[in-house]
Amino acid sequence: MSAFRTVYRFWISILAVAVLFQIAFAGYGAFYATEKVHDATIDESTFEDGFGLHIGFGYLILLGVLLAVVIALLARPGKRTVLLTVGAFGLVIVQIVLAWTGGTIPAVGALHALNALLIAGLVGSLAGQEWRMKRMGGGISARPEPPPATPA
């Protein structure tokens, strides 16, 4: 297994955990806004105070998934894995567009939440696949031992 494959395995795992934190940061923002409504009406600044971490971290995830694509191309884990990693990058781009649009059209905001679950599932699946391949001793390109010859 190449060094780049090891880097890919760890990086995609870090991204899987980062996406879970990102979802938690969205929950924090929502409950922060809810708590502030009890005090008074909230303005845009107060709203952004609660969602600032979610917004900023989202752009870091975008850069992280772009880096995962580059690492996957260098690691050569197989066409399927590379395409799924590129797909994760595409979903993150869609996620950002949904976030920008969701502020104006709330129904699109609901799609933002559903797309987050798709991203978490895909990146988590890629991480799990890499750790399974490591445990099996190499990866998709590893060939199984031939069965022993039986006497005739």
C-alpha positions in Angstrom: 0.0 0.0 0.0 1.4 3.4 -1.0 2.2 6.2 1.4 -0.4 8.3 -0.5 -3.0 5.6 0.1 -2.2 5.9 3.9 -2.5 9.7 3.7 -5.8 9.3 1.9 -7.2 6.9 4.5 -6.4 9.3 7.3 -7.4 12.4 5.5 -10.8 11.0 4.4 -11.3 9.8 8.0 -10.6 13.3 9.4 -13.1 14.7 6.9 -15.7 12.3 8.0 -15.3 13.5 11.6 -15.2 17.1 10.4 -18.6 16.7 8.6 -20.1 15.4 11.8 -18.8 18.4 13.7 -20.2 20.7 11.0 -23.6 19.2 11.5 -23.2 19.8 15.3 -22.2 23.4 14.6 -25.5 23.9 12.6 -27.4 22.6 15.6 -25.5 24.9 17.9 -26.4 27.9 15.6 -30.1 26.9 15.5 -30.4 26.6 19.3 -28.3 29.7 19.8 -30.8 31.7 17.7 -33.7 30.1 19.6 -32.2 31.1 22.9 -31.7 34.7 21.7 -35.3 35.0 20.5 -36.4 34.7 24.2 -34.4 37.8 25.1 -35.6 39.9 22.1 -35.9 39.8 18.4 -32.6 38.8 16.8 -30.9 40.7 14.1 -28.6 39.4 11.4 -25.5 40.0 13.5 -26.9 38.0 16.4 -27.9 35.2 14.0 -24.4 35.1 12.5 -22.9 34.9 16.0 -24.5 31.5 16.3 -23.8 30.3 12.8 -20.4 31.8 12.3 -18.5 28.7 13.2 -20.8 26.6 11.0 -20.3 29.0 8.0 -16.5 29.2 8.4 -16.0 25.5 9.0 -18.0 24.7 5.9 -15.5 26.5 3.7 -12.7 24.6 5.4 -14.5 21.4 4.6 -14.7 22.5 1.0 -10.9 22.9 0.9 -10.4 19.6 2.7 -12.5 17.7 0.2 -10.7 19.4 -2.7 -7.4 18.2 -1.1 -8.9 14.7 -0.7 -9.5 14.7 -4.5 -5.9 15.6 -5.1 -4.6 12.9 -2.6 -7.0 10.3 -4.2 -5.5 11.0 -7.6 -2.0 10.6 -6.2 -2.9 7.5 -4.1 -4.6 5.7 -7.0 -7.1 3.8 -4.8 -9.1 2.8 -7.9 -11.4 4.5 -10.3 -14.5 4.0 -8.1 -12.9 5.6 -5.1 -11.6 8.5 -7.0 -15.0 9.1 -8.6 -16.8 8.9 -5.3 -14.3 11.4 -3.8 -14.9 13.8 -6.7 -18.6 13.2 -6.1 -18.2 14.3 -2.4 -16.5 17.5 -3.7 -19.5 18.0 -6.0 -21.9 17.5 -3.1 -20.0 20.1 -1.0 -20.2 22.6 -3.9 -24.0 21.9 -4.0 -24.1 22.4 -0.3 -22.7 25.8 -0.5 -25.0 26.9 -3.2 -28.0 25.5 -1.2 -26.8 27.5 1.8 -26.6 30.7 -0.2 -30.0 30.2 -1.7 -31.6 28.8 1.5 -31.4 32.2 3.2 -34.0 33.5 0.6 -36.0 30.3 -0.1 -36.5 28.3 3.1 -37.5 25.1 1.2 -34.0 25.1 -0.3 -32.6 25.4 3.2 -34.3 22.0 3.9 -32.4 20.5 1.0 -29.2 21.9 2.6 -29.8 19.7 5.6 -30.6 16.6 3.6 -27.5 17.1 1.4 -25.4 17.3 4.6 -26.6 13.8 5.4 -25.6 12.6 1.9 -22.1 14.2 2.4 -21.7 12.5 5.8 -22.8 9.2 4.4 -20.5 9.3 1.4 -17.4 10.5 3.2 -18.0 8.1 6.1 -18.4 5.3 3.6 -15.2 6.2 1.9 -13.4 6.3 5.2 -14.9 2.9 6.3 -13.9 1.4 2.9 -10.3 2.5 3.3 -10.0 1.1 6.8 -11.5 -2.2 5.7 -9.0 -2.4 2.8 -6.2 -1.8 5.3 -7.4 -4.6 7.5 -7.7 -6.9 4.5 -4.1 -6.2 3.7 -3.8 -3.9 0.8 -6.7 -2.9 -1.2 -8.7 -3.7 -4.3 -5.6 -4.6 -6.3 -4.5 -7.2 -3.8 -4.9 -10.7 -5.2 -6.1 -13.6 -3.1 -4.0 -16.6 -2.6 -4.8 -19.4 -5.0 -6.3 -22.5 -3.4 -3.9 -25.4 -2.8 -3.7 -28.0 -5.6 -5.7 -31.1 -4.8 -4.2 -34.5 -5.6 -5.9 -36.4 -8.3 
